[in-house]
């Protein structure tokens, strides 16, 4: 998974960005029980999980799963949200900060 934060960049208001793929890898030696990934923070409604192969999954050691997020701005300002990935890892939940900027039509 890329380092946090992840910036979707400028997206025209009313458009949807290309989905970005995030990969979760179990770096431990025991199974990783992943809960339901959720979008939280200031503007979660401006981001959407478009595909999710991780939620409610058990990953064996070294196994991976993917989820995708798209950015959908409804105004020409900056937006932030957090993808929260709960698991049985003692450091859980892992959080990924999402950023994006809506731009007025014709300015992208």
N, C-alpha and C positions, 0 to 999 in steps of 0.2 A: 504494500500500500504506500502511496506517496506520503511524504511528510505533511504534517498539518501546518498551515491551512492549504486547502485546494481552491484555486481561483478559477471560476468559469469565464472570467473576463467580461467583455461588453456583449450584451445580447439585447436586441431590439425589443422594446415593450410589446407584449402580445405574442412574441415568438417563443419557441422552446429551444434551448441549446441542444446540441448533440449529447446523448447520454455519455457520461464518463464511467469507466469501469474501475472499481476498487476491488482489490484482492485481499482476502484475509488468509493468513497462513498460520497454522499451528506450529509454533517454534518449540513447543514443549514436548515432553516424552510421554505424556498421558493424553487421553481424549479431551478435546476442548468442546464443551457444550455451549453452543451459541444460542442466545435468546432471540427475541424479535428486535430487529434493527429499527430504530425510530429516528425521526427528524425532530429536533428540539431547538430551543434558542429563540432569537429575536424574530426571525422570519421563516419559520419552517414551511409555511404554505407556498413560498416562492421556490421551493425545491421539491422534487418528487422522485421517489424510488420507482424506477421503471422496470427493473428486473431484480429479483432477490433470490439467490440460490444459497444464502447463508442462514437466514433466520430459521430458528428451531432445527438446527443441524448439529450433528456431532462430528467433529473433525478428528480423524486419527492423527497421530504425530506426523508432521511434515505435510499433511494434506492441506489443500486450499479450497476456497469457495469464492465466488464473485457476487457483487451486487452493483447495480448501476443507478446513478442519480443524474437527473437533468435539472436545469435551472429555468424557471419560468417567471420573468419579471413582470410586474403589473404597474410599475411606475418607473420614472427615469431617475432613480437613486440607487445607492448601494444597498445590498442585502447580505445578511449573514444567517447561518443556521449551523446546527451541529448534528452530525450523524453519530448516534450513540449505539455502540455495539456491545451489548451485555454478554457475559459468559461466566463460566466457573473459574476463570483466572482470578487470582487474588487481586490483581490490579484493575479488575473490571469495574465499570465499563470503559472500553476504549472509546475515545471521542475524536472525531475528525471535523475540523472547522471548515465550513463551506462558505465561499464568498462569490459574489456576482454583482454586476452593475447593469441596471436597466438603462437603455439609451432611447431617446425619442426616435420615432421612425424617421428614416432618412439620414441618421447620423452615424450609422455603423459602417 
